[in-house]
Amino acid sequence: MDAHSRGRADEIDPADQWVLNPRTGNYELRLDHSAGQPAPPSRSHGPSAAEASEASEGGTATATATEAPVPGQRRRRVPEQTRGGRQATPSRRRPKQGASRKKKVLMWTGGAMAFVLVGGATGAYLIYNKLNGNIGTVDVGDAAIDAPGMEGPLNILIIGNDVRTGEGNESYGNKSNVTGHADTTFLIHIAEDRTNATALSIPRDLKTEIPDCPTKQPDGSTKVIPGSVGKTKFNESFGVNGRDPGCTMRTVTQMTGVGINHFMMVDFNAVKTLSTAVGGVEVCLTKPIQDKNYSKLSLPAGEHRIQGEQALAFLRNRHGLGNESDLDRIKMQQQFLASMLRQLKEDTLSSPTQLLSVANAATEALTVDKGIGSALKLTSLAKEIGKVDLKNISFMTVPVVDNPDEPPNKRATVVLDSTKAPQVFEMIRGDVSFTEVKKKEQDAKNAQAQAQAKLLQGARATAADVRVDVYNGSGVRGAAQSTLSWLQNEQGVLRSTNKSNAPEKAAKTTLTYAPNQADQARALADMMGLPATALKPGTQDAGEFEPMTLVLGADFKGAGVPVNGPAKAPDVEKVEADKQVCAK
């Protein structure tokens, strides 16, 4: 019979059986033979010398001394010694049965709860450390615009790297570059109010200009990598001549006017591990794909759940689709990502085990900027994305046309559609949803009309009386100087000054002025075509020679080009994340 059973036989709390031996300083299990309790079971190896000595000197049988206090043990008064050196047996009143049981419940419940809490904290710490250690980071410098606390509109650049490292990837991607190129790229815009998001695909074969790129070196120094001479393929914005993801970010900002907060880069392995971690991704085909020579993809028409190598083949395949171009492949990629989002929201997030598997696969596959280079920060970003309803997430491709500089029968690249592309970029800069665009347009027009009406109610200063300091927060090199030259030479605003770069990049152009400068603000707003939302009135009057502050933002299109509100929605094909669309 064990100690626990012996205690229960007499309705005595088992914890009461343990007492402190003053000679050893240890707690020992007391066996009171007079109470009718049997002696402890003998051990084959016999008692130790110390134990034998204890038994002979104390005249009381004891169990093996413990080296540490017993869990759940209540502190007991050390028994006083009698004149003869023997310990006096303390009085032991039998406790009330109800009270004893309550004590036992509290003792075991408290101990179990403490174990769960400590175990949970330790587990969370270990998981956090593991996920944190998985993430690779790159310092992209001022290519990233800070978004303190994940507030305001967020622009994330997802870069698909075509590097072939990893088992089974030899037949894909770039064969000569160990770094890879910017293959599949998405500009993800998350609205400030988190009601909508847009995922804009940028074709790898789009001809564009790549700017000079300050790039951090392993020794901590910064090296400026020269941009392209004229236009080149967009995918060369990463990997060529040592260009890092920051260069791809700068290229996209220069092309779209959209300031980018963060980047995430994934490779082929990420597709395989993530698609497997979520339990497969559902896709749909209107006709079968049999590509024996390239992607090795073999799928009949209809719906399929794909993962691992098959998922990668699906994303890389472009043979047997439309005109077998990269633009057709982009449509398959959009379908795949929309389906994966549905899978994550509807199934994976409700399963802690699967969620951990996805988190581990995602962090192992990701390289990000330092601004989100921890599991905690990535979790915060994921929460912001998770606030957007699937029906208000739109996938679309940058509007492009065939490159007119190439022969009609050998056209391999595309250029921006000069009409539709600027409209798409302007909507993203203006934080306008592509899924609720009509309502958004009307609300924006109404608000702008009301603000504009108030703005027009008042006198305007002459150009010669306008004082303004111009800061460049647009990310466009020379924007402040070109604006200053235009204001002075074309508009007659002679009391204007180029203050160089703003303290940080700005998503939108703003004009801050004092109440007694309202006439100057009206005049400058007229000249520059500033929307009412760009005007930021202060509360205190300015001094006689104090200038207003103009900060050029990412919506800056060029000196003398009006900074208007949201554009009219262009007629572009899009896929909404809550709907399954079959690839053709």
Secondary structure, 3 states (H helix, E strand, C coil): CCHHHHHHHCCCCHHHHEEECCCCCCEEEECCHHHCCCCCCCCCCCCCHHHHHHHHHHCCCECCCCCCCCCCCCCCCCCCECCCCCECCCCCCCCCHHHHHHHHHHHHHHHHHHHHHHHHHHHHHHHHHHHHHHCEEECCHHHCCCCHHHCCCEEEEEEEECCCCCCCCCCCCCCCCCCCCEEEEEEEEECCCCCCEEEEEECCCEEECCCCEEEECCCCCEEEECCCCCCEEHHHHCCHHHCCHHHHHHHHHHHHCCCCCEEEEECHHHHHHHHHHCCCEEEEECCCEECCCCCCCEECCEEEEECHHHHHHHHHCCCCCCCCCHHHHHHHHHHHHHHHHHHHHHCHHHCHHHHHHHHHHHHHHCEEEHHHCCHHHHHHHHHHHHCCCHHHEEEEECCEEECCCCCHHHCCCEEECCCHHHHHHHHHHCCCCCCCHHHHHHHHHHHHHHHHHHHHCCCCCCHHHCEEEEEECCCCCCHHHHHHHHHHHHHCCCEEEEEEECCCCCCCCEEEECHHHHHHHHHHHHHHCCCHHHEEECCCCCCCCCCEEEEECCCCCCCCCCCCCCCCCCCCCEEECCCCCCEC
